Amino acid sequence: MEKRWIRKPVPDPATVRQLADALRVNEAIISLLCQREVSSFEEARAYFRPVLQELPNPLRMRDMDRAVERLVRALHEGERVLVFGDYDVDGTTSVAVVYSYLLPLFGPKRIDYYIPDRYQEGYGVSEAGIDYAAQHGYALIIALDCGVKSVDKVTYATTRGVDFIICDHHLPGQELPPAVAVLDPKRTDCEYPYKELSGCGVGFKLMQALGEHLGLDEEPLHELLDLLAVSIAADIVPITGENRILAYHGLRLLNDPQRPQRPGLDALRELAGLGVNELNITSLVFGFSPRINAAGRMGDAKRSVAMLLAQSKEEAKEKAGVVDKTNQERRGFDTSTTKEALQMIEDDAVLRTASSTVLFKQDWHKGVVGIVASRCLDKYYRPTIILTASNDGKATGSARSVVGFDVHEAIGECADLLDQFGGHMYAAGLTMPIENVPAFREKFERIVAGRILPEQLIPPVEIDGVLRLSDVTPGFFNLLRQMEPFGPGNSNPVFESRNVYIVPHSARIVGNSHLKLVLTQDGHYTIDAIGFGLGEYLDRIMQGHPFSVCYTVEMNEFRGVKSLQLRLKDIRWEE
């Protein structure tokens, strides 16, 4: 697929030179820092060496004082507390963090956790969960990664004598629920300086505030940063500011050979085949997240929480095995549904040339529609909605979007055909009567076609800078690694090298249409490269003409030997 190369602006040369002299680091690295709005020695120190002491005061979050006061009252008056979380990775890790921190304070008889059933109760705070709390004597619910829009449910809870503390990070509606405290940095009246915390991050801030109020040692809370790092990776929140500090220290815990690892995460690591490899944000996203998510997608998300809370290796291994088996089941549905969805597009002349994709099939599994939407987006790169039938006879599904196009807004313009919808710019969920699907498909396509720019239908590759291949040395790579953790807002730098050639007889296809080759620029320095899914370029590369490549730099290990390798994003021939 054709890609759009977007070259980031070149930073001010004087600023780059000044900072390079101060840090004694080469200018290519300093340019990357300046692009990330790091332009002074102090900012660079904070960037390269994030410290937990720089976390903002949790009491700056609106309602935090009220939340702490209510928790302390529950603690001192012998009340029971129910930790309630969403069924995805962010929700389940949130529950694991808050439950783990509160368990020694309240004791096992006064605290428990609850995850709603995705299919019976739906997303967020549920009436069934409130009834469970009331029936079992829980006076307080801490809702994590959900609740900021649950006005009617929290109102219902007040009639059952159950209080709520809400820890959420989604955009609030016009009216806030009548909870004791609504902790959400995205509240318009909240002056908390960092707005992009995950749901688990908001729960962590509540525990931080409680610990400070009670004068507790910080170490038990900091020991939970490994779970918070998994949440940050899975929820694809920006790796900037406070999230970067939290993720940095969470990854340090996960990669510390001297620290006994959390049995549940250690078992996941083994199942994901990550072994002794150093974990990063990417390995958490692709190795941990699908397995934790699968329990909620395919059945009972409480299994994921039980795995995360496991105290022994044996218990963790057993529970992780169940979660992994569920993930394998999910992958089967994912593969078959994706194949069907792509074939539906191929077989329909109108769909093949449309500006959007809206597909519905009665028997698709609800737990994989979001994943399938992402797969179709990868193939056709346009706003995509995948729908299936729900238990109540409605069409329900997930939307994904391309860079720069607000799919949530476009869905909102079809609200007359919908029962409900929610989400954000690039991902959303929606429900409608099944008979409305054809009209919705037509209206959504009309809205997208009338608004989307032609270039938005071409996947972009953002390029940070231009390098000569000979600049890619072990020393340069070591400096790049100090910029980790990489993720949204602090992406793994992408470089461009021009007028490169293949070393004769080095290009070949490996695996499923992956391009493996050795590159040179001046006939002397050579470096290995691999382009996943770029096998279509082999014939043209073999013609011997110079071309440009854009890539990230990585360390490849084969049979115990480590060597630098370029991971190609795209190839372009010189005009």
C-alpha positions as CSV (number, residue, x, y, z in Angstrom):
1,M,0.0,0.0,0.0
2,E,1.2,3.5,-0.9
3,K,2.3,5.5,2.1
4,R,2.6,9.2,2.7
5,W,6.0,10.4,4.0
6,I,5.6,13.3,6.4
7,R,8.9,14.9,7.4
8,K,8.8,16.7,10.7
9,P,10.1,20.3,10.8
10,V,13.8,20.7,11.4
11,P,14.5,22.2,14.8
12,D,16.3,25.6,15.2
13,P,20.0,24.9,14.5
14,A,21.2,27.3,17.2
15,T,19.1,25.6,19.8
16,V,20.3,22.2,18.7
17,R,24.0,23.2,18.8
18,Q,23.6,24.9,22.2
19,L,22.0,21.8,23.8
20,A,24.4,19.4,22.1
21,D,27.3,21.3,23.7
22,A,25.6,21.3,27.1
23,L,24.8,17.6,27.0
24,R,27.8,16.5,24.9
25,V,25.5,14.4,22.7
26,N,25.5,14.3,18.9
27,E,23.2,16.7,17.1
28,A,20.9,14.0,15.6
29,I,19.8,12.9,19.1
30,I,19.4,16.6,20.1
31,S,17.2,17.2,17.1
32,L,14.9,14.4,18.3
33,L,14.8,15.9,21.8
34,C,13.9,19.4,20.4
35,Q,11.1,17.8,18.3
36,R,9.7,16.4,21.6
37,E,9.8,19.9,23.1
38,V,12.9,19.3,25.2
39,S,15.1,22.3,24.7
40,S,17.0,23.0,27.9
41,F,19.5,21.1,30.1
42,E,17.0,20.7,32.9
43,E,14.3,19.4,30.6
44,A,16.7,16.9,29.1
45,R,17.7,15.7,32.5
46,A,14.1,15.1,33.5
47,Y,13.5,13.4,30.1
48,F,16.4,11.0,30.3
49,R,16.1,10.4,34.1
50,P,12.4,10.5,35.1
51,V,12.0,10.5,38.9
52,L,8.9,9.6,40.9
53,Q,9.4,12.7,43.1
54,E,8.3,14.8,40.2
55,L,4.8,13.3,40.1
56,P,2.2,16.0,40.6
57,N,0.5,16.2,44.0
58,P,-2.7,14.0,43.7
59,L,-4.6,16.6,45.8
60,R,-4.6,18.9,42.8
61,M,-7.2,16.6,41.2
62,R,-10.7,17.8,41.7
63,D,-12.6,15.9,44.4
64,M,-9.5,14.1,45.6
65,D,-9.8,15.4,49.1
66,R,-13.4,14.2,49.2
67,A,-12.4,10.8,47.9
68,V,-9.7,10.4,50.5
69,E,-12.0,11.6,53.3
70,R,-14.7,9.0,52.3
71,L,-12.1,6.2,52.1
72,V,-10.7,7.0,55.5
73,R,-14.2,7.0,57.0
74,A,-14.8,3.6,55.5
75,L,-11.6,2.4,57.0
76,H,-12.2,3.7,60.5
77,E,-15.9,2.8,60.6
78,G,-15.5,-0.8,59.6
79,E,-17.4,-0.4,56.3
80,R,-17.0,-2.9,53.4
81,V,-15.6,-1.6,50.0
82,L,-16.1,-3.1,46.5
83,V,-13.5,-2.3,43.9
84,F,-15.4,-2.2,40.5
85,G,-13.5,-2.1,37.2
86,D,-14.1,-2.4,33.5
87,Y,-13.4,-5.7,31.8
88,D,-10.4,-4.5,29.5
89,V,-6.7,-4.3,30.4
90,D,-7.0,-0.8,31.9
91,G,-9.9,-1.8,34.0
92,T,-8.5,-5.1,35.3
93,T,-5.1,-3.7,36.1
94,S,-6.9,-0.8,37.9
95,V,-8.7,-3.3,40.0
96,A,-5.5,-5.2,40.7
97,V,-3.7,-2.0,41.8
98,V,-6.4,-0.6,44.0
99,Y,-7.4,-4.0,45.6
100,S,-3.7,-4.9,46.3
101,Y,-3.1,-1.5,48.0
102,L,-6.3,-1.5,50.1
103,L,-6.2,-5.2,51.1
104,P,-3.7,-4.8,53.9
105,L,-5.6,-1.8,55.2
106,F,-9.1,-3.3,55.1
107,G,-8.5,-7.0,55.4
108,P,-9.9,-9.7,53.2
109,K,-13.4,-9.7,54.8
110,R,-14.0,-6.0,54.2
111,I,-12.8,-5.7,50.6
112,D,-13.5,-7.5,47.3
113,Y,-13.6,-6.7,43.6
114,Y,-16.2,-6.9,40.9
115,I,-15.9,-7.0,37.1
116,P,-19.2,-6.7,35.1
117,D,-20.0,-9.4,32.5
118,R,-19.4,-7.8,29.1
119,Y,-22.5,-9.5,27.5
120,Q,-25.0,-9.6,30.4
121,E,-24.2,-6.2,32.0
122,G,-22.4,-4.2,29.2
123,Y,-19.8,-1.5,29.6
124,G,-19.3,0.4,32.8
125,V,-21.2,0.7,36.0
126,S,-24.0,-1.8,36.0
127,E,-27.3,-2.1,38.0
128,A,-26.4,-5.7,38.7
129,G,-23.1,-4.6,40.2
130,I,-24.8,-2.1,42.4
131,D,-27.4,-4.7,43.5
132,Y,-24.5,-7.1,44.3
133,A,-22.9,-4.4,46.5
134,A,-26.1,-3.7,48.3
135,Q,-27.0,-7.3,48.9
136,H,-23.5,-8.1,50.3
137,G,-23.2,-5.1,52.6
138,Y,-20.8,-3.0,50.6
139,A,-21.3,0.7,51.6
140,L,-18.8,2.1,49.1
141,I,-17.9,1.3,45.4
142,I,-14.7,2.5,43.9
143,A,-15.4,2.5,40.1
144,L,-12.2,2.3,38.0
145,D,-11.8,3.2,34.3
146,C,-15.6,3.8,34.0
147,G,-18.4,5.7,35.6
148,V,-18.0,9.4,34.6
149,K,-21.1,9.2,32.5
150,S,-23.1,6.8,34.7
151,V,-25.5,9.4,36.1
152,D,-28.5,7.1,36.2
153,K,-26.6,4.2,37.7
154,V,-25.0,6.2,40.5
155,T,-28.4,7.8,41.2
156,Y,-29.8,4.3,41.5
157,A,-27.0,3.4,43.9
158,T,-28.0,6.2,46.3
159,T,-31.4,4.6,46.6
160,R,-29.7,1.3,47.6
161,G,-27.5,3.1,50.2
162,V,-24.3,2.6,48.3
163,D,-21.8,5.5,47.8
164,F,-19.5,5.9,44.8
165,I,-15.9,7.1,44.2
166,I,-15.4,7.3,40.5
167,C,-11.9,7.1,39.0
168,D,-12.2,7.6,35.2
169,H,-10.2,9.2,32.4
170,H,-12.9,9.4,29.7
171,L,-14.5,12.6,28.6
172,P,-17.4,13.5,31.0
173,G,-20.8,14.3,29.7
174,Q,-22.7,17.6,30.5
175,E,-23.8,16.2,33.9
176,L,-21.6,14.4,36.4
177,P,-22.9,11.5,38.4
178,P,-24.0,12.2,42.0
179,A,-21.0,10.4,43.5
180,V,-19.1,11.3,46.7
181,A,-16.2,12.1,44.4
182,V,-15.6,12.1,40.6
183,L,-11.9,11.9,39.9
184,D,-11.2,12.6,36.2
185,P,-8.5,14.9,35.0
186,K,-10.6,15.6,31.9
187,R,-13.2,17.4,33.9
188,T,-13.4,21.0,32.7
189,D,-13.3,22.2,36.3
190,C,-10.2,20.0,37.2
191,E,-6.9,21.8,37.4
192,Y,-4.8,18.7,37.6
193,P,-1.8,19.5,35.3
194,Y,-1.6,16.1,33.4
195,K,-4.8,15.2,31.6
196,E,-3.8,11.9,29.9
197,L,-3.6,9.4,32.7
198,S,-5.0,5.9,32.1
199,G,-7.9,4.7,34.3
200,C,-5.4,2.8,36.3
201,G,-3.4,6.0,36.6
202,V,-6.3,7.8,38.2
203,G,-6.8,4.9,40.6
204,F,-3.0,5.0,41.4
205,K,-3.3,8.7,42.2
206,L,-6.2,8.0,44.7
207,M,-4.0,5.4,46.4
208,Q,-1.1,7.9,46.4
209,A,-3.3,10.5,48.1
210,L,-4.6,8.0,50.6
211,G,-1.1,6.8,51.5
212,E,0.1,10.3,52.0
213,H,-2.9,11.2,54.2
214,L,-2.2,8.1,56.4
215,G,1.5,8.7,56.5
216,L,2.3,5.3,54.9
217,D,5.6,4.3,53.3
218,E,5.7,4.8,49.5
219,E,7.3,1.5,48.7
220,P,4.2,-0.7,48.6
221,L,2.5,1.7,46.2
222,H,5.6,2.0,44.0
223,E,5.8,-1.8,43.8
224,L,2.5,-1.7,41.9
225,L,4.0,0.3,39.0
226,D,4.5,-2.8,37.0
227,L,0.7,-3.2,36.7
228,L,0.3,0.5,35.9
229,A,2.9,0.2,33.1
230,V,0.8,-2.6,31.5
231,S,-2.3,-0.4,31.7
232,I,-0.5,2.6,30.1
233,A,0.8,0.4,27.2
234,A,-2.5,-1.3,26.6
235,D,-4.7,1.8,26.7
236,I,-2.5,3.6,24.2
237,V,-2.3,6.8,26.2
238,P,0.5,9.2,25.4
239,I,3.9,8.3,26.8
240,T,4.5,11.9,27.9
241,G,4.7,13.8,31.2
242,E,3.4,11.8,34.2
243,N,2.7,8.7,32.1
244,R,6.3,8.6,30.9
245,I,7.6,8.7,34.5
246,L,5.1,6.0,35.6
247,A,5.8,3.7,32.6
248,Y,9.6,4.2,32.9
249,H,9.6,3.0,36.5
250,G,7.1,0.3,35.9
251,L,9.3,-1.1,33.1
252,R,12.3,-0.9,35.4
253,L,10.5,-3.1,37.9
254,L,9.5,-5.6,35.1
255,N,13.1,-5.8,33.9
256,D,14.9,-5.9,37.3
257,P,16.5,-9.3,37.6
258,Q,17.1,-8.7,41.3
259,R,13.4,-8.2,42.1
260,P,11.0,-11.1,42.5
261,Q,8.6,-10.7,39.7
262,R,4.8,-10.6,40.1
263,P,3.8,-14.2,39.5
264,G,0.9,-13.4,37.2
265,L,2.9,-11.1,34.9
266,D,5.8,-13.5,35.0
267,A,3.5,-16.3,33.8
268,L,2.2,-14.1,31.0
269,R,5.8,-13.3,30.0
270,E,6.5,-17.0,29.6
271,L,3.3,-17.7,27.7
272,A,4.1,-14.8,25.3
273,G,7.5,-16.3,24.6
274,L,9.3,-13.2,25.9
275,G,11.6,-15.2,28.2
276,V,14.6,-13.2,29.3
277,N,14.0,-10.5,26.7
278,E,13.8,-6.9,28.0
279,L,10.2,-5.8,28.1
280,N,9.2,-2.5,26.5
281,I,5.9,-0.8,25.7
282,T,5.6,-2.8,22.4
283,S,6.1,-6.2,24.1
284,L,3.4,-5.3,26.7
285,V,1.0,-4.2,24.0
286,F,1.5,-7.4,21.9
287,G,2.5,-9.9,24.5
288,F,0.5,-9.1,27.6
289,S,-2.6,-7.1,26.5
290,P,-4.3,-9.6,24.1
291,R,-4.1,-12.3,26.8
292,I,-5.5,-10.1,29.6
293,N,-8.1,-8.7,27.3
294,A,-9.2,-12.1,26.0
295,A,-10.9,-13.0,29.3
296,G,-13.2,-10.1,29.1
297,R,-13.8,-10.5,25.3
298,M,-14.6,-14.1,25.5
299,G,-16.0,-14.7,28.9
300,D,-15.2,-13.7,32.5
301,A,-12.6,-10.9,33.0
302,K,-12.4,-11.8,36.7
303,R,-10.0,-14.5,35.6
304,S,-7.5,-11.9,34.4
305,V,-7.7,-10.1,37.8
306,A,-7.3,-13.4,39.7
307,M,-4.2,-14.1,37.5
308,L,-2.7,-10.6,38.2
309,L,-3.3,-11.1,42.0
310,A,-1.9,-14.6,42.2
311,Q,0.5,-15.0,45.1
312,S,2.4,-18.1,43.9
313,K,4.0,-19.2,40.7
314,E,1.9,-22.4,40.6
315,E,-1.4,-20.4,41.1
316,A,-0.3,-17.8,38.5
317,K,0.7,-20.5,36.0
318,E,-2.6,-22.2,36.3
319,K,-4.7,-19.0,36.0
320,A,-2.5,-17.7,33.1
321,G,-3.0,-21.0,31.3
322,V,-6.8,-20.5,31.4
323,V,-6.4,-16.9,30.2
324,D,-4.1,-18.0,27.4
325,K,-6.5,-20.7,26.3
326,T,-9.2,-18.0,26.1
327,N,-6.8,-15.9,24.0
328,Q,-6.3,-18.8,21.6
329,E,-10.0,-19.1,21.3
330,R,-10.3,-15.4,20.6
331,R,-7.6,-15.6,18.0
332,G,-9.6,-18.3,16.1
333,F,-12.6,-16.0,16.0
334,D,-10.4,-13.0,15.1
335,T,-8.8,-14.9,12.1
336,S,-12.0,-16.3,10.7
337,T,-14.0,-13.1,11.2
338,T,-11.3,-11.0,9.6
339,K,-11.1,-13.3,6.6
340,E,-14.9,-13.1,6.2
341,A,-14.9,-9.3,6.5
342,L,-12.1,-8.8,4.0
343,Q,-13.8,-11.1,1.5
344,M,-17.1,-9.2,1.9
345,I,-15.3,-6.0,0.8
346,E,-13.5,-7.8,-2.1
347,D,-16.8,-9.2,-3.4
348,D,-18.6,-5.9,-3.3
349,A,-17.7,-3.4,-6.1
350,V,-19.3,-0.5,-4.1
351,L,-17.5,-1.3,-0.9
352,R,-14.1,-1.7,-2.7
353,T,-14.1,1.9,-3.8
354,A,-16.0,3.5,-0.8
355,S,-14.5,6.0,1.6
356,S,-15.6,4.0,4.6
357,T,-16.3,0.4,5.6
358,V,-19.5,-0.6,7.5
359,L,-20.0,-4.4,7.7
360,F,-22.6,-6.4,9.6
361,K,-23.0,-10.1,10.1
362,Q,-25.4,-11.7,12.5
363,D,-23.2,-14.4,14.0
364,W,-19.8,-12.6,14.4
365,H,-18.5,-12.8,17.9
366,K,-19.0,-9.5,19.7
367,G,-15.6,-9.9,21.5
368,V,-13.5,-9.5,18.3
369,V,-15.3,-6.8,16.3
370,G,-12.9,-4.1,17.5
371,I,-9.9,-6.2,16.5
372,V,-11.5,-7.0,13.1
373,A,-12.2,-3.3,12.5
374,S,-8.5,-2.6,13.1
375,R,-7.5,-5.4,10.7
376,C,-9.7,-4.0,8.0
377,L,-8.3,-0.6,8.6
378,D,-4.8,-1.9,8.1
379,K,-5.8,-3.4,4.8
380,Y,-8.0,-0.6,3.3
381,Y,-7.1,2.4,5.5
382,R,-10.4,4.2,5.9
383,P,-12.9,4.7,8.7
384,T,-14.2,1.3,9.6
385,I,-17.2,-0.1,11.6
386,I,-17.8,-3.8,12.2
387,L,-21.2,-4.8,13.6
388,T,-22.8,-8.0,14.9
389,A,-26.0,-8.9,16.6
390,S,-26.2,-8.6,20.4
391,N,-28.3,-10.7,22.8
392,D,-31.1,-8.1,22.8
393,G,-31.5,-8.3,19.0
394,K,-29.6,-5.0,18.3
395,A,-26.7,-4.4,16.0
396,T,-23.7,-3.5,18.1
397,G,-20.1,-3.0,17.2
398,S,-16.8,-1.0,17.1
399,A,-15.4,1.8,15.0
400,R,-11.8,2.6,14.1
401,S,-10.5,5.6,12.2
402,V,-7.6,6.9,10.2
403,V,-5.2,9.7,11.3
404,G,-6.9,13.0,11.4
405,F,-10.5,11.9,11.0
406,D,-12.9,12.1,13.9
407,V,-15.0,8.9,13.6
408,H,-16.9,9.6,16.9
409,E,-18.1,12.9,15.5
410,A,-19.2,11.3,12.2
411,I,-21.1,8.6,14.1
412,G,-22.7,11.3,16.1
413,E,-24.2,12.8,13.0
414,C,-26.0,9.5,12.5
415,A,-27.5,9.6,16.0
416,D,-31.1,9.6,14.7
417,L,-30.4,6.0,13.6
418,L,-28.7,4.9,16.8
419,D,-29.7,3.7,20.3
420,Q,-26.4,4.8,21.8
421,F,-22.8,5.5,21.0
422,G,-19.6,6.6,22.7
423,G,-15.9,6.8,22.4
424,H,-13.4,9.2,21.0
425,M,-11.8,10.5,17.8
426,Y,-10.2,7.2,16.7
427,A,-12.3,4.5,18.3
428,A,-15.9,4.3,19.2
429,G,-18.7,1.8,20.1
430,L,-22.3,2.0,18.8
431,T,-25.7,0.2,19.0
432,M,-28.7,0.4,16.7
433,P,-31.8,-1.5,15.6
434,I,-30.7,-4.2,13.1
435,E,-33.1,-2.8,10.5
436,N,-31.3,0.6,10.6
437,V,-27.9,-0.9,9.5
438,P,-28.5,-0.3,5.7
439,A,-29.6,3.4,6.3
440,F,-26.7,3.9,8.7
441,R,-24.2,2.5,6.2
442,E,-25.5,4.9,3.5
443,K,-25.5,7.9,5.8
444,F,-22.1,7.3,7.4
445,E,-20.5,6.8,3.9
446,R,-22.1,10.1,2.7
447,I,-20.7,11.9,5.8
448,V,-17.2,10.4,5.5
449,A,-17.0,10.9,1.7
450,G,-18.0,14.5,2.0
451,R,-15.5,15.4,4.8
452,I,-12.4,13.2,4.6
453,L,-9.4,14.6,2.7
454,P,-7.9,12.4,-0.1
455,E,-4.5,12.4,1.7
456,Q,-6.2,11.0,4.9
457,L,-6.9,7.8,3.0
458,I,-3.2,7.2,2.5
459,P,-1.4,5.9,5.6
460,P,1.2,8.3,6.9
461,V,4.8,7.6,8.0
462,E,6.2,10.4,10.1
463,I,9.9,10.9,9.6
464,D,12.0,12.5,12.4
465,G,15.2,13.1,10.5
466,V,17.7,12.1,7.7
467,L,20.7,9.9,8.4
468,R,23.5,8.4,6.5
469,L,23.6,4.6,7.0
470,S,27.1,5.1,8.5
471,D,25.5,7.2,11.3
472,V,23.7,4.1,12.6
473,T,26.3,2.8,15.0
474,P,26.1,0.9,18.3
475,G,26.8,4.1,20.2
476,F,24.0,5.9,18.3
477,F,21.6,3.1,19.1
478,N,22.5,3.2,22.8
479,L,21.6,6.9,22.9
480,L,18.3,6.1,21.2
481,R,17.5,3.5,23.8
482,Q,17.9,6.1,26.6
483,M,14.9,7.9,25.0
484,E,12.7,5.0,25.9
485,P,10.0,4.1,26.8
486,F,8.6,4.7,23.3
487,G,4.9,5.0,22.5
488,P,2.3,7.6,21.5
489,G,3.7,11.1,22.0
490,N,7.2,9.7,22.3
491,S,7.4,7.5,19.3
492,N,10.4,5.3,18.3
493,P,12.3,7.7,16.0
494,V,11.9,7.0,12.2
495,F,14.8,8.0,10.0
496,E,15.2,8.4,6.3
497,S,18.3,7.4,4.3
498,R,18.6,8.4,0.6
499,N,20.4,6.9,-2.4
500,V,20.9,3.5,-0.8
501,Y,21.5,0.2,-2.7
502,I,21.3,-3.4,-1.9
503,V,24.4,-5.5,-1.5
504,P,24.3,-7.9,-4.4
505,H,22.5,-11.2,-3.9
506,S,21.4,-10.1,-0.4
507,A,17.7,-9.5,-1.1
508,R,15.2,-12.3,-0.5
509,I,11.7,-13.0,0.7
510,V,11.3,-14.6,4.2
511,G,8.2,-15.7,6.0
512,N,4.9,-14.3,4.8
513,S,6.1,-11.7,2.2
514,H,8.7,-10.1,4.3
515,L,11.7,-8.5,2.6
516,K,15.2,-9.3,4.0
517,L,18.2,-7.5,2.6
518,V,21.6,-5.8,3.3
519,L,21.9,-2.1,2.5
520,T,24.8,0.1,1.6
521,Q,25.1,3.8,0.7
522,D,28.7,4.3,-0.2
523,G,29.9,0.7,-1.0
524,H,31.7,0.4,2.3
525,Y,29.4,0.5,5.3
526,T,26.6,-2.2,5.2
527,I,23.7,-2.9,7.5
528,D,21.0,-5.5,7.7
529,A,17.4,-4.5,7.1
530,I,14.0,-6.2,7.2
531,G,10.7,-4.9,5.8
532,F,7.6,-6.7,7.1
533,G,5.0,-7.1,4.4
534,L,7.3,-5.3,1.8
535,G,8.0,-8.4,-0.3
536,E,6.2,-6.8,-3.3
537,Y,9.2,-4.5,-3.7
538,L,11.7,-7.3,-4.3
539,D,11.6,-7.3,-8.1
540,R,12.2,-3.6,-8.4
541,I,14.9,-3.6,-5.8
542,M,16.8,-6.3,-7.8
543,Q,17.0,-3.9,-10.7
544,G,19.9,-2.1,-8.9
545,H,18.6,1.4,-9.0
546,P,19.1,3.7,-5.9
547,F,16.2,4.2,-3.5
548,S,15.3,5.8,-0.2
549,V,14.2,4.0,2.9
550,C,12.5,5.1,6.1
551,Y,13.0,2.9,9.2
552,T,13.5,2.5,12.9
553,V,16.7,1.1,14.4
554,E,16.7,-2.1,16.4
555,M,19.0,-4.8,17.8
556,N,18.5,-8.2,16.3
557,E,19.5,-11.4,18.0
558,F,20.1,-14.6,16.0
559,R,21.6,-17.7,17.5
560,G,23.1,-15.6,20.4
561,V,24.7,-13.0,18.1
562,K,23.4,-9.4,18.3
563,S,23.6,-7.0,15.5
564,L,22.0,-3.7,14.5
565,Q,19.2,-3.9,12.0
566,L,16.9,-1.5,10.2
567,R,13.2,-2.2,10.4
568,L,11.9,-0.7,7.2
569,K,8.6,1.2,7.2
570,D,8.6,2.0,3.5
571,I,10.7,2.2,0.3
572,R,10.6,5.0,-2.3
573,W,12.5,5.2,-5.5
574,E,14.5,8.4,-6.5
575,E,12.8,10.5,-9.2
